C-alpha cells in the first residue's frame, strides 16, 4: 500500500509474535514487551473494520450506479470518478476485511485464508491503492486543464480519452504490484508450525542478485510512486487552480478574449468564474484528506523499515491499528465529498433512494430520466414526418402530456 505498501507493515508487525528470527540457542531475538490487544479491543476492531467496509462499499457503489444510470453524468471526468469508486470498492472488500486479522486479532499471526489468497490479497491491495492515488492525479489534471483553458475544446476529456487514461492507470498499477504476487507465500513459523503469510523474495536468489538491496529499492519506489509523487502533483495542480481562479478576472484569461464581445457573455463568464471558485474548497479538501489519511501509515512504515527496534515498543500494535484505520478511512469519505459538493450527484442519489420515507424527491432540476433522449428523438422524428406531410404545421419538440411537457434539451 503506501510506500512499501500495507502488506509489508503487516509482515513487520506480525514478526512480533513469530519466531522467524532466532539466535544460536533457539530463543527468539524479538522482545516480548509488546502489549497485545485485549479481547474488547479485538471485538471493537472487527466491528469497526466491518462498519468501514460496509459504508465504503455502499457509498462507492452508489457513485457507480448514479454515473451509469444518468446520461448527463457519463462524461470523462465522471468516468474517472467512477474509476476511483471502483478502486475504493476493492479496498473496501479486500484491504479492510482481511488485512488486520493476522496482525491484531491472532496473537500468533496465524493465516487462515489459504495460500492463494495470501498472494492475491497483497497484490490486489497494492493495485487498488495505486489505482486510487493515480486516479486522483488524473482528476486533478483534468480540472486544472479545464480551468486554464476554459473555452478550449482540444483538451476536453471525453469518455474515449477517459477510458484510455483509466487503462493506463490500471496497467501501471498491475505492473507495480506484480512482484508482490510472487513474493508472498505461506510459511510455517519456527515454534509450532503455524501457517503465516509473509513476504519471501526467494526468487531473486536464482538470479544471483543482492536480495536486500533490490527489495529496498522496490519498497522505496513504491513509496515514491504511490504517495510522494501523487501528493506532489495534487499540490501543484490545485495550487495552479487556486492562483488561476483567485488572480484572474475571467476563467481562461486571454484565451477567452474573443468570446467576451458583449456584456451578456462577459456576465456569463464572470458567473462561471465565481461558480468555479466554489470548487477550490472541495479540491483542497480532497488533497488534504489524501495526504492526511495516508501520512500516519507512511510515517510508521518508513520508521519500521529503517529502525526495527521500534518493534519492541509496548504499544506498536496500537500504533499500527490507528494508522491503518486512518488510511482505510480515505475510501469511506471520498463518496461523501462528491455527494456534498456535486449537486447532480445529490439529485441522482435522491432519485434512486426516493422510496425511502426520509428521502424527498419531486422532480429533476439538473438531471433527466435515462430514456428521455430516446423519447425526444422519437417525438422529433414523428414531428418531422408530420411537417413534411403538412407544411403548414410546424414541428414541436416536447415530451409528455399537455399538462406536463418536458423539454428535449440534454
C-alpha positions as CSV (number, residue, x, y, z in Angstrom):
1,X,0.0,0.0,0.0
2,X,1.5,3.4,0.8
3,X,5.3,3.4,0.3
4,X,6.3,-0.2,0.9
5,X,2.6,-0.9,0.9
6,X,0.5,-2.0,3.8
7,X,1.2,-5.7,3.5
8,X,4.9,-5.0,4.4
9,X,3.7,-3.3,7.6
10,X,1.6,-6.4,8.3
11,X,4.6,-8.7,7.9
12,X,6.9,-6.5,10.0
13,X,4.4,-6.1,12.9
14,X,3.4,-9.8,12.7
15,X,7.0,-10.7,13.4
16,X,6.5,-9.5,17.0
17,X,4.8,-12.8,17.9
18,X,6.6,-15.0,15.4
19,X,9.9,-16.8,15.8
20,X,11.4,-16.3,12.3
21,X,14.5,-14.7,13.9
22,X,16.3,-16.9,16.4
23,X,19.8,-16.8,17.8
24,X,22.0,-19.8,18.3
25,X,20.3,-21.4,21.3
26,X,16.8,-21.2,19.7
27,X,15.5,-18.3,21.7
28,X,13.6,-15.5,20.0
29,X,15.5,-12.3,19.3
30,X,12.3,-10.2,19.4
31,X,11.4,-8.7,22.7
32,X,8.1,-9.8,24.4
33,X,7.4,-6.3,25.8
34,X,4.8,-5.7,23.2
35,X,1.3,-5.4,24.6
36,X,-1.3,-7.4,22.7
37,X,-4.8,-6.0,22.3
38,X,-7.3,-7.1,24.9
39,X,-10.4,-9.1,23.8
40,X,-12.6,-6.0,24.0
41,X,-10.3,-4.1,21.6
42,X,-10.2,-7.0,19.2
43,X,-14.0,-7.1,19.1
44,X,-14.1,-3.4,18.6
45,X,-11.6,-3.7,15.8
46,X,-13.8,-6.3,14.0
47,X,-16.9,-4.2,14.4
48,X,-15.0,-1.0,13.2
49,X,-13.5,-2.6,10.1
50,X,-16.8,-4.3,9.2
51,X,-18.6,-0.9,9.5
52,X,-16.0,0.9,7.5
53,X,-16.0,-1.7,4.8
54,X,-19.8,-1.7,4.6
55,X,-20.1,2.1,4.4
56,X,-17.3,2.4,1.8
57,X,-18.8,-0.3,-0.3
58,X,-22.3,1.1,-0.3
59,X,-21.1,4.7,-0.8
60,X,-18.8,3.9,-3.8
61,X,-21.3,1.5,-5.3
62,X,-24.0,4.3,-5.3
63,X,-21.5,6.6,-7.1
64,X,-21.0,3.9,-9.8
65,X,-24.8,3.3,-10.2
66,X,-25.6,7.0,-10.4
67,X,-23.0,7.7,-13.1
68,X,-24.1,4.7,-15.2
69,X,-27.8,5.4,-14.7
70,X,-27.9,9.0,-15.8
71,X,-26.9,10.0,-19.3
72,X,-25.8,13.5,-18.3
73,X,-23.3,12.1,-15.9
74,X,-21.5,9.9,-18.4
75,X,-18.7,12.4,-19.2
76,X,-14.9,12.0,-19.0
77,X,-14.5,13.5,-15.5
78,X,-17.2,11.3,-14.0
79,X,-15.6,8.2,-15.7
80,X,-12.5,9.0,-13.6
81,X,-14.6,9.4,-10.5
82,X,-16.2,6.1,-11.2
83,X,-12.8,4.5,-11.6
84,X,-11.9,6.0,-8.2
85,X,-15.0,4.4,-6.7
86,X,-14.1,1.0,-8.2
87,X,-10.6,1.2,-6.6
88,X,-12.2,2.2,-3.3
89,X,-14.5,-0.7,-3.5
90,X,-11.6,-3.0,-4.0
91,X,-10.0,-1.5,-0.8
92,X,-13.4,-1.9,1.0
93,X,-13.8,-5.6,0.0
94,X,-10.1,-6.7,0.2
95,X,-8.0,-4.4,2.4
96,X,-10.4,-3.7,5.2
97,X,-11.9,-7.1,5.9
98,X,-8.7,-9.2,5.7
99,X,-5.6,-7.2,6.2
100,X,-5.8,-6.8,10.0
101,X,-6.6,-10.3,11.3
102,X,-3.1,-11.8,11.4
103,X,-1.8,-8.5,12.9
104,X,-4.1,-7.6,15.8
105,X,-6.6,-10.5,16.1
106,X,-4.4,-13.6,16.1
107,X,-1.5,-13.3,18.6
108,X,0.4,-16.0,16.7
109,X,-0.1,-14.2,13.4
110,X,-2.0,-17.3,12.0
111,X,-3.1,-17.0,8.4
112,X,-6.5,-18.7,7.8
113,X,-7.4,-17.6,4.3
114,X,-5.3,-20.1,2.2
115,X,-2.1,-19.8,0.2
116,X,-3.7,-18.4,-3.0
117,X,-5.4,-15.5,-1.1
118,X,-2.1,-14.9,0.7
119,X,-0.7,-13.9,-2.7
120,X,-3.8,-12.3,-4.1
121,X,-4.6,-10.1,-1.0
122,X,-1.4,-8.1,-1.1
123,X,-1.4,-8.0,-4.9
124,X,-4.9,-6.6,-5.0
125,X,-4.2,-4.2,-2.1
126,X,-1.3,-2.6,-3.8
127,X,-3.1,-2.5,-7.2
128,X,-6.2,-0.8,-5.7
129,X,-4.2,1.8,-3.8
130,X,-2.1,2.7,-6.8
131,X,-5.2,3.0,-8.9
132,X,-6.9,5.2,-6.3
133,X,-4.0,7.6,-5.9
134,X,-3.3,8.0,-9.6
135,X,-7.0,8.4,-10.4
136,X,-6.9,11.4,-8.1
137,X,-3.9,12.7,-10.1
138,X,-5.8,12.3,-13.3
139,X,-8.9,14.1,-11.9
140,X,-6.6,17.0,-10.8
141,X,-5.1,17.2,-14.2
142,X,-8.5,17.2,-15.9
143,X,-9.7,20.0,-13.6
144,X,-6.6,22.0,-14.0
145,X,-6.7,21.9,-17.8
146,X,-10.5,22.7,-17.8
147,X,-9.9,25.8,-15.7
148,X,-6.7,27.0,-17.5
149,X,-8.3,26.6,-21.0
150,X,-12.0,27.0,-20.1
151,X,-13.1,27.8,-23.7
152,X,-10.9,25.3,-25.5
153,X,-12.1,22.1,-26.9
154,X,-8.9,20.3,-27.8
155,X,-8.2,19.4,-24.1
156,X,-11.8,18.2,-23.4
157,X,-11.7,14.9,-21.6
158,X,-14.4,12.8,-23.4
159,X,-15.3,9.3,-22.5
160,X,-12.9,7.7,-25.0
161,X,-10.0,9.6,-23.7
162,X,-11.0,8.9,-20.1
163,X,-11.1,5.1,-20.9
164,X,-7.5,5.4,-22.3
165,X,-6.4,7.1,-19.1
166,X,-8.1,4.5,-16.9
167,X,-6.5,1.7,-18.9
168,X,-3.0,3.3,-18.4
169,X,-3.7,3.7,-14.7
170,X,-4.7,0.1,-14.2
171,X,-1.8,-1.2,-16.4
172,X,0.7,0.8,-14.3
173,X,-0.9,-0.3,-11.1
174,X,-0.8,-4.0,-12.0
175,X,2.8,-3.7,-13.2
176,X,3.9,-2.1,-9.9
177,X,2.0,-4.7,-7.8
178,X,3.0,-7.8,-9.9
179,X,6.2,-8.6,-7.8
180,X,4.0,-8.9,-4.7
181,X,2.1,-11.9,-6.1
182,X,5.3,-13.9,-6.4
183,X,6.9,-12.6,-3.2
184,X,4.2,-13.6,-0.7
185,X,3.7,-17.2,0.4
186,X,2.6,-19.4,3.3
187,X,5.5,-20.1,5.7
188,X,5.3,-22.1,9.0
189,X,6.7,-20.3,12.0
190,X,9.7,-21.7,13.9
191,X,7.9,-22.9,17.0
192,X,4.6,-24.7,16.4
193,X,4.4,-24.7,12.6
194,X,1.5,-22.3,12.5
195,X,1.0,-21.1,8.9
196,X,1.7,-17.4,8.4
197,X,1.6,-15.2,5.3
198,X,4.9,-13.5,4.8
199,X,7.0,-11.8,2.2
200,X,9.8,-14.0,0.8
201,X,11.9,-12.8,-2.1
202,X,13.5,-16.3,-2.7
203,X,13.2,-16.0,-6.5
204,X,15.9,-13.3,-6.5
205,X,18.4,-15.9,-5.4
206,X,18.2,-17.7,-8.7
207,X,19.4,-14.5,-10.5
208,X,22.3,-14.1,-8.1
209,X,21.1,-10.7,-7.1
210,X,21.5,-8.7,-3.9
211,X,18.2,-9.6,-2.4
212,X,18.2,-7.0,0.3
213,X,19.3,-4.1,-2.0
214,X,16.7,-4.9,-4.7
215,X,13.9,-5.2,-2.1
216,X,14.9,-1.9,-0.5
217,X,14.9,-0.2,-3.9
218,X,11.5,-1.7,-4.8
219,X,10.0,-0.6,-1.5
220,X,11.3,3.0,-1.9
221,X,10.0,3.2,-5.4
222,X,6.5,2.1,-4.1
223,X,6.7,4.8,-1.5
224,X,7.6,7.4,-4.1
225,X,5.2,6.4,-6.8
226,X,2.2,5.6,-4.6
227,X,2.4,8.6,-2.1
228,X,5.1,11.2,-2.7
229,X,4.7,11.8,-6.4
230,X,0.8,11.8,-6.5
231,X,0.8,14.1,-3.5
232,X,3.3,16.5,-5.2
233,X,1.2,16.5,-8.4
234,X,-2.0,17.2,-6.4
235,X,-0.4,20.1,-4.6
236,X,1.0,21.6,-7.8
237,X,-2.2,21.3,-9.9
238,X,-4.5,22.5,-7.2
239,X,-2.2,25.4,-6.4
240,X,-2.3,26.4,-10.1
241,X,-6.1,26.2,-10.0
242,X,-6.2,28.4,-6.9
243,X,-3.9,31.1,-8.3
244,X,-5.7,31.0,-11.7
245,X,-9.1,31.4,-10.1
246,X,-8.3,34.0,-7.5
247,X,-6.0,36.2,-9.6
248,X,-7.7,36.2,-13.0
249,X,-10.7,38.3,-13.7
250,X,-12.3,35.7,-16.0
251,X,-11.6,32.0,-16.3
252,X,-9.5,31.3,-19.3
253,X,-7.9,34.7,-19.3
254,X,-6.7,35.9,-22.7
255,X,-7.9,32.7,-24.3
256,X,-11.5,33.9,-23.8
257,X,-10.9,37.5,-25.0
258,X,-12.5,36.7,-28.4
259,X,-15.6,35.3,-26.6
260,X,-16.2,38.3,-24.3
261,X,-17.7,40.5,-27.0
262,X,-20.7,41.8,-25.2
263,X,-22.0,42.4,-21.7
264,X,-24.1,39.2,-21.6
265,X,-21.1,37.0,-22.5
266,X,-18.9,38.8,-20.0
267,X,-21.5,38.4,-17.3
268,X,-21.9,34.7,-18.1
269,X,-18.2,34.1,-17.9
270,X,-17.9,36.0,-14.6
271,X,-20.7,33.8,-13.2
272,X,-18.7,30.7,-14.3
273,X,-15.7,32.2,-12.6
274,X,-17.5,32.6,-9.3
275,X,-19.0,29.1,-9.6
276,X,-15.7,27.5,-10.2
277,X,-14.2,29.4,-7.3
278,X,-16.5,27.4,-5.1
279,X,-14.7,24.2,-6.2
280,X,-11.5,25.4,-4.5
281,X,-12.5,24.3,-1.0
282,X,-13.5,20.9,-2.4
283,X,-10.2,20.3,-4.2
284,X,-8.2,21.4,-1.2
285,X,-10.3,19.1,0.9
286,X,-9.6,16.1,-1.4
287,X,-5.9,16.8,-1.4
288,X,-5.8,17.3,2.4
289,X,-7.7,14.1,3.1
290,X,-5.5,12.1,0.8
291,X,-2.3,13.4,2.4
292,X,-3.7,13.3,5.9
293,X,-5.2,9.8,5.7
294,X,-2.1,8.1,4.3
295,X,0.5,10.2,6.2
296,X,0.4,8.3,9.5
297,X,0.8,4.9,7.9
298,X,3.6,6.1,5.6
299,X,5.5,7.6,8.5
300,X,5.1,4.4,10.6
301,X,6.1,2.2,7.7
302,X,9.3,4.2,7.0
303,X,10.2,4.2,10.6
304,X,9.7,0.5,10.9
305,X,11.8,-0.1,7.7
306,X,14.7,2.0,9.0
307,X,14.6,1.3,12.7
308,X,13.4,-2.1,13.6
309,X,14.0,-1.5,17.3
310,X,10.6,0.2,17.4
311,X,9.1,-3.3,17.1
312,X,9.8,-3.7,20.7
313,X,7.7,-0.7,21.7
314,X,4.9,-1.9,24.0
315,X,2.2,-0.1,22.0
316,X,3.3,-0.8,18.5
317,X,0.2,-2.8,17.7
318,X,-2.0,0.2,18.8
319,X,0.2,2.4,16.6
320,X,-0.3,0.2,13.6
321,X,-4.1,-0.2,14.2
322,X,-4.6,3.6,14.4
323,X,-2.5,4.3,11.3
324,X,-4.1,1.5,9.3
325,X,-7.7,2.6,10.3
326,X,-7.0,6.2,9.2
327,X,-5.7,5.1,5.9
328,X,-8.8,2.9,5.3
329,X,-11.0,5.9,6.2
330,X,-10.0,7.6,3.0
331,X,-12.0,5.2,0.9
332,X,-15.0,5.9,3.1
333,X,-15.0,9.7,2.8
334,X,-14.5,10.0,-0.9
335,X,-18.2,9.3,-1.8
336,X,-19.4,11.8,0.8
337,X,-17.2,14.6,-0.7
338,X,-18.8,14.2,-4.1
339,X,-22.3,13.9,-2.6
340,X,-21.8,17.1,-0.7
341,X,-20.1,19.1,-3.4
342,X,-21.8,17.8,-6.6
343,X,-25.5,18.8,-7.0
344,X,-26.1,16.3,-9.8
345,X,-24.8,13.5,-7.7
346,X,-27.1,14.6,-4.8
347,X,-30.1,14.8,-7.1
348,X,-29.3,11.3,-8.6
349,X,-28.9,9.9,-5.1
350,X,-32.3,11.3,-4.0
351,X,-33.9,9.9,-7.1
352,X,-32.5,6.4,-6.5
353,X,-33.4,6.5,-2.8
354,X,-36.8,8.1,-3.3
355,X,-38.6,5.0,-2.0
356,X,-37.2,5.7,1.5
357,X,-39.5,7.6,3.8
358,X,-36.8,10.0,4.8
359,X,-35.9,11.0,1.3
360,X,-37.9,13.5,-0.6
361,X,-37.8,13.8,-4.4
362,X,-40.3,15.8,-6.5
363,X,-38.7,16.4,-10.0
364,X,-35.5,16.6,-11.8
365,X,-33.8,20.0,-12.0
366,X,-30.3,19.2,-13.2
367,X,-30.7,15.6,-14.5
368,X,-33.3,13.9,-16.6
369,X,-34.8,10.4,-16.9
370,X,-32.4,8.0,-18.6
371,X,-34.9,7.3,-21.5
372,X,-35.8,10.9,-22.1
373,X,-33.4,11.3,-25.0
374,X,-35.0,8.4,-26.8
375,X,-38.4,9.8,-26.3
376,X,-37.3,13.2,-27.6
377,X,-35.8,11.6,-30.7
378,X,-39.0,9.7,-31.4
379,X,-41.2,12.7,-31.0
380,X,-38.9,14.8,-33.2
381,X,-38.9,12.1,-35.9
382,X,-42.7,11.9,-36.0
383,X,-43.0,15.7,-36.0
384,X,-40.7,15.9,-39.0
385,X,-42.9,13.4,-40.8
386,X,-45.9,15.4,-39.9
387,X,-44.2,18.6,-41.1
388,X,-43.4,17.0,-44.5
389,X,-46.9,15.9,-45.0
390,X,-48.5,19.1,-43.9
391,X,-46.1,22.0,-44.4
392,X,-48.5,24.4,-42.7
393,X,-47.9,22.7,-39.3
394,X,-44.6,23.3,-37.7
395,X,-42.9,20.6,-35.6
396,X,-42.7,20.8,-31.9
397,X,-40.2,19.2,-29.6
398,X,-42.0,18.3,-26.4
399,X,-42.3,15.1,-24.4
400,X,-45.2,14.2,-22.2
401,X,-48.8,15.2,-21.8
402,X,-50.3,18.6,-22.3
403,X,-50.3,19.1,-18.6
404,X,-46.6,18.3,-18.1
405,X,-44.3,19.0,-21.1
406,X,-40.6,18.3,-20.8
407,X,-38.0,19.9,-23.0
408,X,-35.8,17.7,-25.1
409,X,-32.6,19.6,-24.3
410,X,-29.9,17.4,-22.9
